[in-house]
Structure formats: structure tokens, C-alpha cells
Amino acid sequence: MKKQATKKTYSEDYVGAMLEEIRSDFKVFGEGLNGVQKSLNDFKAETEANFETLFRFRDETKANFETLFEFRDETKANFEKLFEFKAETKDNFSTTLDYLSRIDDEITDIRAELEKGKKAGKMEESWFKKIEQRVSIIEKQLKNQKSLAIK
């Protein structure tokens, strides 16, 4: 046996009340959506501001690294110049010490010649004393210069 569907009828006031309730629910839903939309807009604005700050920080950091790299390159070039100067100075001191050593050898040879001449009686005593004094002064100056060059 088949059941017969029964038709329900609602009064106009009841339907109006139901529609008013649905309308009120939509209004509440719409207000909620407005709140969500405002929150999303606030979040978006805050996120954009944070990204702007982040991009500025990135650009500043990039500029700082570029400055550091330039400083590193300048420092490297300065060290290279310093090492070149050190090598040149070492060569100059070596040359100076060689030169002073040759002068020292020459003075020793002169002193030996003077002694030889004195013993042979070929030189006057006064002239020999003057030459010996001059050689002694040169030896002292040479000794001072050597000590300065070694320091």
C-alpha cells in the first residue's frame, strides 16, 4: 500500500517569520564576512609593510656586503704592496750590508797597507797618525751604520 504524501500548509505569518529569520541569519553571516574581510585586509597591509621592511633590510645588507668586499679588495691590495715593500727593503738592506762589508774590507786593507808602510819606514809618523785617526773615525761610523741597518 502506498502512503500518500500529505501537504503541509503554512500560514503567511509563519512563512514571513521564517523568511525574516533566514534574512537575519544572512545579515549575521554578512557581518561576519565583513569582519573576516577587514581582518584579511589588515593582515595583507601588515604583511606588505613587513615585506617592505624585509626588502629594505635586504638592500641595506647587500650594500653593506658590497662595501665589505671593496674593503677586502683594498686591504688585499695594500697587503700585496706591503709585501712588495718588505721584499724591496730586504733587498736594499742586503745591498747596504754588502756595501758596508766591502767598505769594512777596504778599511782593513788600508790599515794593513799603512802598517806595512810604517814598518818599512816609508811614511812619516805624523802623516801616518793622521791617516790612522781618519780610518778610526770611518770605522766607528761604519760600525754605527751597520748596527742601524741590522735593527
C-alpha positions in Angstrom: 0.0 0.0 0.0 1.2 3.4 -0.9 1.5 6.2 1.5 0.0 9.3 0.4 2.0 12.4 0.7 0.4 14.9 2.8 0.7 18.6 2.0 1.6 20.9 4.8 0.5 24.3 4.6 2.0 27.2 6.4 0.4 30.3 7.3 1.5 33.5 5.7 2.7 34.8 9.1 4.8 31.7 9.7 6.4 31.9 6.3 7.1 35.6 6.8 8.7 34.7 10.2 10.8 32.0 8.6 11.9 34.4 5.9 12.7 37.0 8.4 14.8 34.5 10.4 16.7 33.5 7.3 17.2 37.1 6.4 18.5 37.8 9.9 20.9 34.8 9.6 22.2 36.1 6.3 22.7 39.5 7.8 24.7 38.0 10.7 26.6 35.9 8.1 27.3 39.0 6.0 28.5 41.0 9.1 30.8 38.1 9.9 32.1 38.1 6.3 32.8 41.9 6.7 34.8 41.1 9.8 36.8 38.4 8.1 37.3 40.8 5.1 38.6 43.5 7.4 40.9 41.1 9.2 42.2 39.9 5.8 42.8 43.4 4.6 44.6 44.3 7.9 46.7 41.1 7.6 47.5 42.0 3.9 48.6 45.5 4.8 50.7 44.3 7.7 52.3 41.6 5.5 53.1 44.2 2.8 54.7 46.5 5.4 56.8 43.6 6.7 57.9 42.7 3.1 58.8 46.4 2.5 60.9 46.3 5.7 62.4 43.0 4.7 63.3 44.3 1.2 64.9 47.4 2.7 66.9 45.2 5.0 68.0 43.0 2.1 69.1 46.1 0.1 71.0 47.5 3.1 72.6 44.2 3.7 73.6 43.9 0.1 75.1 47.4 0.1 77.0 46.5 3.3 78.4 43.4 1.8 79.5 45.3 -1.3 81.3 47.8 1.0 82.9 44.9 2.8 84.0 43.3 -0.4 85.5 46.6 -1.6 87.3 46.9 1.7 88.6 43.4 1.5 89.9 44.0 -2.0 91.6 47.3 -0.9 93.1 45.5 2.1 94.4 42.7 -0.1 96.0 45.2 -2.5 97.5 47.0 0.4 99.0 43.8 1.8 100.4 43.0 -1.6 102.1 46.4 -1.7 103.3 45.9 1.8 104.9 42.5 0.9 106.5 44.1 -2.2 107.8 46.9 0.0 109.1 44.4 2.5 111.0 42.5 -0.3 112.4 45.7 -1.7 113.5 46.8 1.8 115.1 43.4 2.4 117.0 43.7 -0.9 118.0 47.2 -0.1 119.3 46.2 3.4 121.1 43.3 1.8 122.7 45.6 -0.7 123.6 48.1 2.0 125.2 45.4 4.2 127.2 44.1 1.3 128.3 47.7 0.5 129.3 48.3 4.2 131.1 44.9 4.3 133.1 45.9 1.2 134.0 49.3 2.9 135.0 47.3 6.0 137.2 45.1 3.9 138.7 48.1 2.2 139.5 49.8 5.6 141.1 46.6 6.7 143.2 46.5 3.6 144.2 50.2 4.1 145.1 49.6 7.7 147.3 46.6 6.6 149.0 48.8 3.9 149.6 51.5 6.5 151.2 49.1 8.9 153.3 47.6 6.2 154.4 51.2 5.1 155.1 52.1 8.8 157.3 49.0 9.3 159.1 49.6 6.1 159.8 53.2 7.2 158.3 54.7 4.1 156.0 57.1 5.9 156.4 59.9 8.3 155.0 59.3 11.7 152.7 62.4 11.8 151.2 61.6 8.4 150.6 58.0 9.5 148.9 59.2 12.7 146.5 61.5 10.8 145.6 58.7 8.4 145.1 56.2 11.2 142.8 58.7 13.1 140.7 59.2 9.9 140.5 55.5 9.4 139.4 55.0 13.0 136.7 57.6 12.6 135.4 55.9 9.4 135.5 52.5 11.2 133.3 54.0 14.1 130.9 55.5 11.6 130.8 52.2 9.7 130.1 50.3 12.9 127.2 52.7 13.8 125.7 52.3 10.4 125.9 48.6 10.5 124.2 48.5 13.9 121.4 50.7 12.5 121.0 48.6 9.4 120.7 45.4 11.3 118.0 46.8 13.7 
